[in-house]
Amino acid sequence: MLSGANWRVVWYEAIDAANVKIEEANRGLPKERRGDPVPRYDPHDCRHTAASWLVQ
């Protein structure tokens, strides 16, 4: 169960796991074909960004 700040632990673990998969997929690829890692933005920041975009 997620309560309090536990959701942040799950959030960042998921991002880190995705970045590991991206790193594995990038191995052996030329530099211009490599995928970028997922940035570790806080969900709260994403929420504010989305709200400001909607207001515009």
Residue pairs with C-beta under 8 A, 6 or more apart in sequence:
2 10
7 43
8 42
8 43
11 43
12 40
15 38
15 40
18 38
19 37
19 38
22 35
22 36
22 37
22 38
23 37
25 35
26 34
26 35
